[in-house]
Amino acid sequence: MQLKEIKKNILWFLGNRFLFYSASLLCKTVRIEKKNFSGIEELINNDKNFVLAFWHGSMFIPWYIHRRQNFSAIVSKSKDGQLLVNLLNKWKYNVVRGSSHVGGKEALDTLITLANENNPIAITPDGPTGPRHEMKAGAVITAQRTEIPLILCGVSYSSKVELKSWDKLEIPKLFSKVKVVYSDLIYINKNLNREETSKIIKECEIKLNNLIN
């Protein structure tokens, strides 16, 4: 086994063991400001269903904010995805394994079933491997087929560390300020054809990219 692979396995082991404690501690130190939160807050308080979408690279804080709120989440079947699964399970998410590459159709069908059973859904629409900040169909299709609202969520940090990964994963620094901006509720007509739906997906991508500008 090469030295690089050994180091990777060691880091994976440490992450698997300590990620929940370190992530929870870090999130407790940051100051989170939520913008346009009333719409999503009303849905949560009234047990209404919706799809929440945020970019893979800024997922850290949204996952934390919406822990213990009966969310279902889709996470890739990769080994690195298992780290996130372990964290989300402890944050009380119902995790579905799959992606657009492996088990994607089955995962999407499961998410639609869960949404129909009144589970809000959280999706990183450019995951699990990108391209970064380009929206795939899952979030829009889930909202469309279940006739529930889609809400986009943008995140910005006053001070952060940006990892050298495909998504440039952003980790807030201790005691930093975090702004989380939610879109208005977006309803997608169930009767749209493929071309019209693709146009909506692109419009949602633009909206999500512009939320924090």
Biotite code that builds the C-alpha atoms (Angstrom):
import biotite.structure as struc

atoms = struc.array([
    struc.Atom([0.000, 0.000, 0.000], chain_id="A", res_id=1, res_name="MET", atom_name="CA", element="C"),
    struc.Atom([1.381, 3.396, -0.993], chain_id="A", res_id=2, res_name="GLN", atom_name="CA", element="C"),
    struc.Atom([2.133, 6.051, 1.632], chain_id="A", res_id=3, res_name="LEU", atom_name="CA", element="C"),
    struc.Atom([-0.521, 8.370, 0.148], chain_id="A", res_id=4, res_name="LYS", atom_name="CA", element="C"),
    struc.Atom([-3.176, 5.670, 0.523], chain_id="A", res_id=5, res_name="GLU", atom_name="CA", element="C"),
    struc.Atom([-2.104, 4.964, 4.096], chain_id="A", res_id=6, res_name="ILE", atom_name="CA", element="C"),
    struc.Atom([-2.399, 8.649, 5.006], chain_id="A", res_id=7, res_name="LYS", atom_name="CA", element="C"),
    struc.Atom([-5.824, 8.794, 3.385], chain_id="A", res_id=8, res_name="LYS", atom_name="CA", element="C"),
    struc.Atom([-7.007, 5.788, 5.381], chain_id="A", res_id=9, res_name="ASN", atom_name="CA", element="C"),
    struc.Atom([-5.708, 7.298, 8.611], chain_id="A", res_id=10, res_name="ILE", atom_name="CA", element="C"),
    struc.Atom([-7.493, 10.592, 7.919], chain_id="A", res_id=11, res_name="LEU", atom_name="CA", element="C"),
    struc.Atom([-10.685, 8.716, 7.077], chain_id="A", res_id=12, res_name="TRP", atom_name="CA", element="C"),
    struc.Atom([-10.474, 6.790, 10.361], chain_id="A", res_id=13, res_name="PHE", atom_name="CA", element="C"),
    struc.Atom([-9.932, 9.976, 12.381], chain_id="A", res_id=14, res_name="LEU", atom_name="CA", element="C"),
    struc.Atom([-12.720, 11.753, 10.551], chain_id="A", res_id=15, res_name="GLY", atom_name="CA", element="C"),
    struc.Atom([-15.102, 8.877, 11.100], chain_id="A", res_id=16, res_name="ASN", atom_name="CA", element="C"),
    struc.Atom([-14.315, 8.852, 14.806], chain_id="A", res_id=17, res_name="ARG", atom_name="CA", element="C"),
    struc.Atom([-14.239, 12.561, 15.633], chain_id="A", res_id=18, res_name="PHE", atom_name="CA", element="C"),
    struc.Atom([-16.211, 14.396, 12.907], chain_id="A", res_id=19, res_name="LEU", atom_name="CA", element="C"),
    struc.Atom([-19.470, 14.608, 14.853], chain_id="A", res_id=20, res_name="PHE", atom_name="CA", element="C"),
    struc.Atom([-17.844, 16.094, 17.963], chain_id="A", res_id=21, res_name="TYR", atom_name="CA", element="C"),
    struc.Atom([-15.604, 18.555, 16.126], chain_id="A", res_id=22, res_name="SER", atom_name="CA", element="C"),
    struc.Atom([-18.347, 19.645, 13.694], chain_id="A", res_id=23, res_name="ALA", atom_name="CA", element="C"),
    struc.Atom([-20.913, 20.165, 16.449], chain_id="A", res_id=24, res_name="SER", atom_name="CA", element="C"),
    struc.Atom([-18.436, 22.115, 18.587], chain_id="A", res_id=25, res_name="LEU", atom_name="CA", element="C"),
    struc.Atom([-17.409, 24.353, 15.679], chain_id="A", res_id=26, res_name="LEU", atom_name="CA", element="C"),
    struc.Atom([-21.009, 25.110, 14.705], chain_id="A", res_id=27, res_name="CYS", atom_name="CA", element="C"),
    struc.Atom([-21.838, 26.138, 18.264], chain_id="A", res_id=28, res_name="LYS", atom_name="CA", element="C"),
    struc.Atom([-19.191, 28.884, 18.092], chain_id="A", res_id=29, res_name="THR", atom_name="CA", element="C"),
    struc.Atom([-20.337, 30.560, 14.872], chain_id="A", res_id=30, res_name="VAL", atom_name="CA", element="C"),
    struc.Atom([-22.949, 33.333, 14.711], chain_id="A", res_id=31, res_name="ARG", atom_name="CA", element="C"),
    struc.Atom([-25.608, 32.404, 12.186], chain_id="A", res_id=32, res_name="ILE", atom_name="CA", element="C"),
    struc.Atom([-27.773, 35.081, 10.582], chain_id="A", res_id=33, res_name="GLU", atom_name="CA", element="C"),
    struc.Atom([-30.758, 33.732, 8.635], chain_id="A", res_id=34, res_name="LYS", atom_name="CA", element="C"),
    struc.Atom([-32.358, 35.832, 5.889], chain_id="A", res_id=35, res_name="LYS", atom_name="CA", element="C"),
    struc.Atom([-35.869, 35.291, 4.509], chain_id="A", res_id=36, res_name="ASN", atom_name="CA", element="C"),
    struc.Atom([-36.329, 32.452, 6.999], chain_id="A", res_id=37, res_name="PHE", atom_name="CA", element="C"),
    struc.Atom([-40.012, 33.065, 7.752], chain_id="A", res_id=38, res_name="SER", atom_name="CA", element="C"),
    struc.Atom([-41.283, 31.000, 4.817], chain_id="A", res_id=39, res_name="GLY", atom_name="CA", element="C"),
    struc.Atom([-39.313, 27.886, 5.667], chain_id="A", res_id=40, res_name="ILE", atom_name="CA", element="C"),
    struc.Atom([-39.929, 28.405, 9.390], chain_id="A", res_id=41, res_name="GLU", atom_name="CA", element="C"),
    struc.Atom([-43.689, 28.411, 8.827], chain_id="A", res_id=42, res_name="GLU", atom_name="CA", element="C"),
    struc.Atom([-43.457, 25.182, 6.836], chain_id="A", res_id=43, res_name="LEU", atom_name="CA", element="C"),
    struc.Atom([-41.406, 23.496, 9.574], chain_id="A", res_id=44, res_name="ILE", atom_name="CA", element="C"),
    struc.Atom([-43.648, 24.702, 12.402], chain_id="A", res_id=45, res_name="ASN", atom_name="CA", element="C"),
    struc.Atom([-46.748, 23.463, 10.585], chain_id="A", res_id=46, res_name="ASN", atom_name="CA", element="C"),
    struc.Atom([-45.204, 20.114, 9.553], chain_id="A", res_id=47, res_name="ASP", atom_name="CA", element="C"),
    struc.Atom([-45.484, 21.046, 5.885], chain_id="A", res_id=48, res_name="LYS", atom_name="CA", element="C"),
    struc.Atom([-43.312, 19.321, 3.363], chain_id="A", res_id=49, res_name="ASN", atom_name="CA", element="C"),
    struc.Atom([-40.706, 20.871, 1.030], chain_id="A", res_id=50, res_name="PHE", atom_name="CA", element="C"),
    struc.Atom([-37.379, 20.318, -0.738], chain_id="A", res_id=51, res_name="VAL", atom_name="CA", element="C"),
    struc.Atom([-34.348, 22.285, 0.476], chain_id="A", res_id=52, res_name="LEU", atom_name="CA", element="C"),
    struc.Atom([-31.369, 22.645, -1.898], chain_id="A", res_id=53, res_name="ALA", atom_name="CA", element="C"),
    struc.Atom([-27.894, 24.028, -1.147], chain_id="A", res_id=54, res_name="PHE", atom_name="CA", element="C"),
    struc.Atom([-24.538, 23.641, -2.889], chain_id="A", res_id=55, res_name="TRP", atom_name="CA", element="C"),
    struc.Atom([-22.252, 20.776, -1.917], chain_id="A", res_id=56, res_name="HIS", atom_name="CA", element="C"),
    struc.Atom([-19.433, 23.170, -1.085], chain_id="A", res_id=57, res_name="GLY", atom_name="CA", element="C"),
    struc.Atom([-21.532, 25.144, 1.405], chain_id="A", res_id=58, res_name="SER", atom_name="CA", element="C"),
    struc.Atom([-23.441, 22.218, 2.930], chain_id="A", res_id=59, res_name="MET", atom_name="CA", element="C"),
    struc.Atom([-21.792, 22.287, 6.358], chain_id="A", res_id=60, res_name="PHE", atom_name="CA", element="C"),
    struc.Atom([-23.969, 24.935, 8.023], chain_id="A", res_id=61, res_name="ILE", atom_name="CA", element="C"),
    struc.Atom([-27.335, 24.039, 6.393], chain_id="A", res_id=62, res_name="PRO", atom_name="CA", element="C"),
    struc.Atom([-26.913, 20.447, 7.567], chain_id="A", res_id=63, res_name="TRP", atom_name="CA", element="C"),
    struc.Atom([-26.316, 21.778, 11.070], chain_id="A", res_id=64, res_name="TYR", atom_name="CA", element="C"),
    struc.Atom([-29.198, 24.273, 11.072], chain_id="A", res_id=65, res_name="ILE", atom_name="CA", element="C"),
    struc.Atom([-31.757, 21.679, 10.012], chain_id="A", res_id=66, res_name="HIS", atom_name="CA", element="C"),
    struc.Atom([-30.666, 18.809, 12.234], chain_id="A", res_id=67, res_name="ARG", atom_name="CA", element="C"),
    struc.Atom([-33.390, 17.052, 14.254], chain_id="A", res_id=68, res_name="ARG", atom_name="CA", element="C"),
    struc.Atom([-36.144, 18.386, 11.929], chain_id="A", res_id=69, res_name="GLN", atom_name="CA", element="C"),
    struc.Atom([-37.253, 15.082, 10.375], chain_id="A", res_id=70, res_name="ASN", atom_name="CA", element="C"),
    struc.Atom([-35.311, 15.698, 7.132], chain_id="A", res_id=71, res_name="PHE", atom_name="CA", element="C"),
    struc.Atom([-34.377, 12.992, 4.682], chain_id="A", res_id=72, res_name="SER", atom_name="CA", element="C"),
    struc.Atom([-31.088, 13.472, 2.815], chain_id="A", res_id=73, res_name="ALA", atom_name="CA", element="C"),
    struc.Atom([-29.380, 11.865, -0.158], chain_id="A", res_id=74, res_name="ILE", atom_name="CA", element="C"),
    struc.Atom([-25.669, 11.007, 0.187], chain_id="A", res_id=75, res_name="VAL", atom_name="CA", element="C"),
    struc.Atom([-23.389, 9.250, -2.295], chain_id="A", res_id=76, res_name="SER", atom_name="CA", element="C"),
    struc.Atom([-22.412, 5.591, -1.894], chain_id="A", res_id=77, res_name="LYS", atom_name="CA", element="C"),
    struc.Atom([-18.706, 6.457, -1.826], chain_id="A", res_id=78, res_name="SER", atom_name="CA", element="C"),
    struc.Atom([-16.377, 5.834, 1.120], chain_id="A", res_id=79, res_name="LYS", atom_name="CA", element="C"),
    struc.Atom([-16.125, 9.595, 1.724], chain_id="A", res_id=80, res_name="ASP", atom_name="CA", element="C"),
    struc.Atom([-19.921, 9.724, 1.635], chain_id="A", res_id=81, res_name="GLY", atom_name="CA", element="C"),
    struc.Atom([-19.949, 7.357, 4.599], chain_id="A", res_id=82, res_name="GLN", atom_name="CA", element="C"),
    struc.Atom([-18.319, 10.063, 6.743], chain_id="A", res_id=83, res_name="LEU", atom_name="CA", element="C"),
    struc.Atom([-21.232, 12.380, 5.989], chain_id="A", res_id=84, res_name="LEU", atom_name="CA", element="C"),
    struc.Atom([-23.728, 9.586, 6.622], chain_id="A", res_id=85, res_name="VAL", atom_name="CA", element="C"),
    struc.Atom([-22.298, 9.011, 10.082], chain_id="A", res_id=86, res_name="ASN", atom_name="CA", element="C"),
    struc.Atom([-22.528, 12.726, 10.881], chain_id="A", res_id=87, res_name="LEU", atom_name="CA", element="C"),
    struc.Atom([-26.056, 13.132, 9.521], chain_id="A", res_id=88, res_name="LEU", atom_name="CA", element="C"),
    struc.Atom([-27.301, 10.054, 11.340], chain_id="A", res_id=89, res_name="ASN", atom_name="CA", element="C"),
    struc.Atom([-26.163, 11.625, 14.617], chain_id="A", res_id=90, res_name="LYS", atom_name="CA", element="C"),
    struc.Atom([-27.869, 14.862, 13.586], chain_id="A", res_id=91, res_name="TRP", atom_name="CA", element="C"),
    struc.Atom([-31.049, 12.782, 13.167], chain_id="A", res_id=92, res_name="LYS", atom_name="CA", element="C"),
    struc.Atom([-31.375, 12.809, 9.397], chain_id="A", res_id=93, res_name="TYR", atom_name="CA", element="C"),
    struc.Atom([-32.956, 9.927, 7.532], chain_id="A", res_id=94, res_name="ASN", atom_name="CA", element="C"),
    struc.Atom([-30.171, 9.199, 5.037], chain_id="A", res_id=95, res_name="VAL", atom_name="CA", element="C"),
    struc.Atom([-30.715, 7.697, 1.596], chain_id="A", res_id=96, res_name="VAL", atom_name="CA", element="C"),
    struc.Atom([-27.607, 6.411, -0.212], chain_id="A", res_id=97, res_name="ARG", atom_name="CA", element="C"),
    struc.Atom([-27.279, 7.144, -3.928], chain_id="A", res_id=98, res_name="GLY", atom_name="CA", element="C"),
    struc.Atom([-26.312, 9.767, -6.497], chain_id="A", res_id=99, res_name="SER", atom_name="CA", element="C"),
    struc.Atom([-26.682, 10.666, -10.129], chain_id="A", res_id=100, res_name="SER", atom_name="CA", element="C"),
    struc.Atom([-23.869, 8.192, -10.850], chain_id="A", res_id=101, res_name="HIS", atom_name="CA", element="C"),
    struc.Atom([-24.604, 5.217, -8.563], chain_id="A", res_id=102, res_name="VAL", atom_name="CA", element="C"),
    struc.Atom([-28.098, 4.276, -7.470], chain_id="A", res_id=103, res_name="GLY", atom_name="CA", element="C"),
    struc.Atom([-29.451, 7.622, -8.623], chain_id="A", res_id=104, res_name="GLY", atom_name="CA", element="C"),
    struc.Atom([-32.843, 6.531, -9.963], chain_id="A", res_id=105, res_name="LYS", atom_name="CA", element="C"),
    struc.Atom([-33.494, 4.314, -6.968], chain_id="A", res_id=106, res_name="GLU", atom_name="CA", element="C"),
    struc.Atom([-32.482, 7.103, -4.565], chain_id="A", res_id=107, res_name="ALA", atom_name="CA", element="C"),
    struc.Atom([-34.703, 9.617, -6.366], chain_id="A", res_id=108, res_name="LEU", atom_name="CA", element="C"),
    struc.Atom([-37.663, 7.223, -6.242], chain_id="A", res_id=109, res_name="ASP", atom_name="CA", element="C"),
    struc.Atom([-37.062, 6.759, -2.503], chain_id="A", res_id=110, res_name="THR", atom_name="CA", element="C"),
    struc.Atom([-36.875, 10.518, -1.921], chain_id="A", res_id=111, res_name="LEU", atom_name="CA", element="C"),
    struc.Atom([-40.164, 11.009, -3.772], chain_id="A", res_id=112, res_name="ILE", atom_name="CA", element="C"),
    struc.Atom([-41.745, 8.315, -1.610], chain_id="A", res_id=113, res_name="THR", atom_name="CA", element="C"),
    struc.Atom([-40.409, 9.957, 1.555], chain_id="A", res_id=114, res_name="LEU", atom_name="CA", element="C"),
    struc.Atom([-41.610, 13.371, 0.394], chain_id="A", res_id=115, res_name="ALA", atom_name="CA", element="C"),
    struc.Atom([-45.079, 11.942, -0.192], chain_id="A", res_id=116, res_name="ASN", atom_name="CA", element="C"),
    struc.Atom([-44.946, 10.631, 3.385], chain_id="A", res_id=117, res_name="GLU", atom_name="CA", element="C"),
    struc.Atom([-44.348, 14.160, 4.721], chain_id="A", res_id=118, res_name="ASN", atom_name="CA", element="C"),
    struc.Atom([-40.566, 14.076, 5.117], chain_id="A", res_id=119, res_name="ASN", atom_name="CA", element="C"),
    struc.Atom([-38.849, 17.341, 4.094], chain_id="A", res_id=120, res_name="PRO", atom_name="CA", element="C"),
    struc.Atom([-35.954, 16.607, 1.732], chain_id="A", res_id=121, res_name="ILE", atom_name="CA", element="C"),
    struc.Atom([-32.436, 18.120, 1.762], chain_id="A", res_id=122, res_name="ALA", atom_name="CA", element="C"),
    struc.Atom([-30.376, 17.886, -1.439], chain_id="A", res_id=123, res_name="ILE", atom_name="CA", element="C"),
    struc.Atom([-26.990, 19.161, -2.633], chain_id="A", res_id=124, res_name="THR", atom_name="CA", element="C"),
    struc.Atom([-27.924, 19.500, -6.326], chain_id="A", res_id=125, res_name="PRO", atom_name="CA", element="C"),
    struc.Atom([-24.365, 19.670, -7.679], chain_id="A", res_id=126, res_name="ASP", atom_name="CA", element="C"),
    struc.Atom([-23.182, 16.610, -5.732], chain_id="A", res_id=127, res_name="GLY", atom_name="CA", element="C"),
    struc.Atom([-21.555, 14.234, -5.367], chain_id="A", res_id=128, res_name="PRO", atom_name="CA", element="C"),
    struc.Atom([-18.859, 15.056, -7.940], chain_id="A", res_id=129, res_name="THR", atom_name="CA", element="C"),
    struc.Atom([-19.954, 18.244, -9.675], chain_id="A", res_id=130, res_name="GLY", atom_name="CA", element="C"),
    struc.Atom([-19.546, 20.197, -11.803], chain_id="A", res_id=131, res_name="PRO", atom_name="CA", element="C"),
    struc.Atom([-19.478, 22.705, -8.971], chain_id="A", res_id=132, res_name="ARG", atom_name="CA", element="C"),
    struc.Atom([-22.499, 25.025, -8.730], chain_id="A", res_id=133, res_name="HIS", atom_name="CA", element="C"),
    struc.Atom([-24.267, 23.346, -11.665], chain_id="A", res_id=134, res_name="GLU", atom_name="CA", element="C"),
    struc.Atom([-27.712, 22.075, -10.706], chain_id="A", res_id=135, res_name="MET", atom_name="CA", element="C"),
    struc.Atom([-28.703, 18.526, -11.512], chain_id="A", res_id=136, res_name="LYS", atom_name="CA", element="C"),
    struc.Atom([-32.346, 17.543, -11.827], chain_id="A", res_id=137, res_name="ALA", atom_name="CA", element="C"),
    struc.Atom([-33.017, 15.803, -8.483], chain_id="A", res_id=138, res_name="GLY", atom_name="CA", element="C"),
    struc.Atom([-34.219, 18.736, -6.366], chain_id="A", res_id=139, res_name="ALA", atom_name="CA", element="C"),
    struc.Atom([-36.528, 20.134, -9.042], chain_id="A", res_id=140, res_name="VAL", atom_name="CA", element="C"),
    struc.Atom([-37.890, 16.731, -10.092], chain_id="A", res_id=141, res_name="ILE", atom_name="CA", element="C"),
    struc.Atom([-38.624, 15.723, -6.489], chain_id="A", res_id=142, res_name="THR", atom_name="CA", element="C"),
    struc.Atom([-40.495, 18.980, -5.847], chain_id="A", res_id=143, res_name="ALA", atom_name="CA", element="C"),
    struc.Atom([-42.290, 18.755, -9.183], chain_id="A", res_id=144, res_name="GLN", atom_name="CA", element="C"),
    struc.Atom([-43.506, 15.161, -8.878], chain_id="A", res_id=145, res_name="ARG", atom_name="CA", element="C"),
    struc.Atom([-44.658, 15.582, -5.275], chain_id="A", res_id=146, res_name="THR", atom_name="CA", element="C"),
    struc.Atom([-46.124, 19.074, -5.849], chain_id="A", res_id=147, res_name="GLU", atom_name="CA", element="C"),
    struc.Atom([-44.351, 20.548, -2.837], chain_id="A", res_id=148, res_name="ILE", atom_name="CA", element="C"),
    struc.Atom([-42.296, 23.784, -2.731], chain_id="A", res_id=149, res_name="PRO", atom_name="CA", element="C"),
    struc.Atom([-38.585, 23.971, -3.459], chain_id="A", res_id=150, res_name="LEU", atom_name="CA", element="C"),
    struc.Atom([-36.499, 26.338, -1.324], chain_id="A", res_id=151, res_name="ILE", atom_name="CA", element="C"),
    struc.Atom([-32.945, 27.317, -2.271], chain_id="A", res_id=152, res_name="LEU", atom_name="CA", element="C"),
    struc.Atom([-30.370, 28.073, 0.419], chain_id="A", res_id=153, res_name="CYS", atom_name="CA", element="C"),
    struc.Atom([-27.219, 30.178, -0.064], chain_id="A", res_id=154, res_name="GLY", atom_name="CA", element="C"),
    struc.Atom([-24.414, 30.479, 2.488], chain_id="A", res_id=155, res_name="VAL", atom_name="CA", element="C"),
    struc.Atom([-21.582, 32.987, 3.000], chain_id="A", res_id=156, res_name="SER", atom_name="CA", element="C"),
    struc.Atom([-18.911, 33.277, 5.702], chain_id="A", res_id=157, res_name="TYR", atom_name="CA", element="C"),
    struc.Atom([-17.045, 36.207, 7.197], chain_id="A", res_id=158, res_name="SER", atom_name="CA", element="C"),
    struc.Atom([-14.027, 33.931, 7.641], chain_id="A", res_id=159, res_name="SER", atom_name="CA", element="C"),
    struc.Atom([-13.544, 30.415, 6.331], chain_id="A", res_id=160, res_name="LYS", atom_name="CA", element="C"),
    struc.Atom([-11.202, 27.666, 5.217], chain_id="A", res_id=161, res_name="VAL", atom_name="CA", element="C"),
    struc.Atom([-11.688, 26.431, 1.660], chain_id="A", res_id=162, res_name="GLU", atom_name="CA", element="C"),
    struc.Atom([-10.598, 22.853, 1.018], chain_id="A", res_id=163, res_name="LEU", atom_name="CA", element="C"),
    struc.Atom([-8.842, 21.741, -2.173], chain_id="A", res_id=164, res_name="LYS", atom_name="CA", element="C"),
    struc.Atom([-11.688, 19.482, -3.246], chain_id="A", res_id=165, res_name="SER", atom_name="CA", element="C"),
    struc.Atom([-13.830, 19.576, -6.396], chain_id="A", res_id=166, res_name="TRP", atom_name="CA", element="C"),
    struc.Atom([-16.549, 21.492, -4.518], chain_id="A", res_id=167, res_name="ASP", atom_name="CA", element="C"),
    struc.Atom([-14.104, 23.807, -2.685], chain_id="A", res_id=168, res_name="LYS", atom_name="CA", element="C"),
    struc.Atom([-15.798, 22.786, 0.557], chain_id="A", res_id=169, res_name="LEU", atom_name="CA", element="C"),
    struc.Atom([-16.133, 25.795, 2.868], chain_id="A", res_id=170, res_name="GLU", atom_name="CA", element="C"),
    struc.Atom([-15.561, 25.395, 6.605], chain_id="A", res_id=171, res_name="ILE", atom_name="CA", element="C"),
    struc.Atom([-16.254, 28.417, 8.834], chain_id="A", res_id=172, res_name="PRO", atom_name="CA", element="C"),
    struc.Atom([-13.536, 29.456, 11.227], chain_id="A", res_id=173, res_name="LYS", atom_name="CA", element="C"),
    struc.Atom([-14.190, 29.498, 14.955], chain_id="A", res_id=174, res_name="LEU", atom_name="CA", element="C"),
    struc.Atom([-16.444, 32.387, 16.072], chain_id="A", res_id=175, res_name="PHE", atom_name="CA", element="C"),
    struc.Atom([-16.989, 33.611, 12.520], chain_id="A", res_id=176, res_name="SER", atom_name="CA", element="C"),
    struc.Atom([-20.245, 35.059, 11.165], chain_id="A", res_id=177, res_name="LYS", atom_name="CA", element="C"),
    struc.Atom([-22.349, 32.999, 8.782], chain_id="A", res_id=178, res_name="VAL", atom_name="CA", element="C"),
    struc.Atom([-25.142, 34.389, 6.602], chain_id="A", res_id=179, res_name="LYS", atom_name="CA", element="C"),
    struc.Atom([-27.733, 31.904, 5.387], chain_id="A", res_id=180, res_name="VAL", atom_name="CA", element="C"),
    struc.Atom([-30.176, 33.206, 2.766], chain_id="A", res_id=181, res_name="VAL", atom_name="CA", element="C"),
    struc.Atom([-33.325, 31.325, 1.781], chain_id="A", res_id=182, res_name="TYR", atom_name="CA", element="C"),
    struc.Atom([-35.262, 31.860, -1.427], chain_id="A", res_id=183, res_name="SER", atom_name="CA", element="C"),
    struc.Atom([-38.996, 32.324, -1.597], chain_id="A", res_id=184, res_name="ASP", atom_name="CA", element="C"),
    struc.Atom([-41.013, 29.158, -2.064], chain_id="A", res_id=185, res_name="LEU", atom_name="CA", element="C"),
    struc.Atom([-40.739, 27.828, -5.630], chain_id="A", res_id=186, res_name="ILE", atom_name="CA", element="C"),
    struc.Atom([-43.561, 25.692, -7.028], chain_id="A", res_id=187, res_name="TYR", atom_name="CA", element="C"),
    struc.Atom([-42.912, 23.669, -10.188], chain_id="A", res_id=188, res_name="ILE", atom_name="CA", element="C"),
    struc.Atom([-45.831, 22.791, -12.467], chain_id="A", res_id=189, res_name="ASN", atom_name="CA", element="C"),
    struc.Atom([-46.252, 19.017, -12.612], chain_id="A", res_id=190, res_name="LYS", atom_name="CA", element="C"),
    struc.Atom([-47.386, 19.178, -16.246], chain_id="A", res_id=191, res_name="ASN", atom_name="CA", element="C"),
    struc.Atom([-44.253, 20.801, -17.671], chain_id="A", res_id=192, res_name="LEU", atom_name="CA", element="C"),
    struc.Atom([-42.533, 18.911, -20.479], chain_id="A", res_id=193, res_name="ASN", atom_name="CA", element="C"),
    struc.Atom([-38.855, 17.919, -20.395], chain_id="A", res_id=194, res_name="ARG", atom_name="CA", element="C"),
    struc.Atom([-37.649, 21.097, -22.119], chain_id="A", res_id=195, res_name="GLU", atom_name="CA", element="C"),
    struc.Atom([-39.678, 23.349, -19.828], chain_id="A", res_id=196, res_name="GLU", atom_name="CA", element="C"),
    struc.Atom([-38.467, 21.478, -16.755], chain_id="A", res_id=197, res_name="THR", atom_name="CA", element="C"),
    struc.Atom([-34.848, 21.814, -17.909], chain_id="A", res_id=198, res_name="SER", atom_name="CA", element="C"),
    struc.Atom([-35.393, 25.557, -18.191], chain_id="A", res_id=199, res_name="LYS", atom_name="CA", element="C"),
    struc.Atom([-36.671, 25.664, -14.591], chain_id="A", res_id=200, res_name="ILE", atom_name="CA", element="C"),
    struc.Atom([-33.611, 23.725, -13.414], chain_id="A", res_id=201, res_name="ILE", atom_name="CA", element="C"),
    struc.Atom([-31.329, 26.298, -15.056], chain_id="A", res_id=202, res_name="LYS", atom_name="CA", element="C"),
    struc.Atom([-33.319, 29.189, -13.566], chain_id="A", res_id=203, res_name="GLU", atom_name="CA", element="C"),
    struc.Atom([-33.022, 27.630, -10.092], chain_id="A", res_id=204, res_name="CYS", atom_name="CA", element="C"),
    struc.Atom([-29.274, 27.210, -10.593], chain_id="A", res_id=205, res_name="GLU", atom_name="CA", element="C"),
    struc.Atom([-28.939, 30.914, -11.371], chain_id="A", res_id=206, res_name="ILE", atom_name="CA", element="C"),
    struc.Atom([-31.104, 31.888, -8.402], chain_id="A", res_id=207, res_name="LYS", atom_name="CA", element="C"),
    struc.Atom([-29.072, 29.737, -6.021], chain_id="A", res_id=208, res_name="LEU", atom_name="CA", element="C"),
    struc.Atom([-25.806, 31.198, -7.293], chain_id="A", res_id=209, res_name="ASN", atom_name="CA", element="C"),
    struc.Atom([-27.167, 34.726, -6.837], chain_id="A", res_id=210, res_name="ASN", atom_name="CA", element="C"),
    struc.Atom([-28.652, 34.313, -3.358], chain_id="A", res_id=211, res_name="LEU", atom_name="CA", element="C"),
    struc.Atom([-25.544, 35.515, -1.534], chain_id="A", res_id=212, res_name="ILE", atom_name="CA", element="C"),
    struc.Atom([-24.434, 38.163, -4.026], chain_id="A", res_id=213, res_name="ASN", atom_name="CA", element="C"),
])
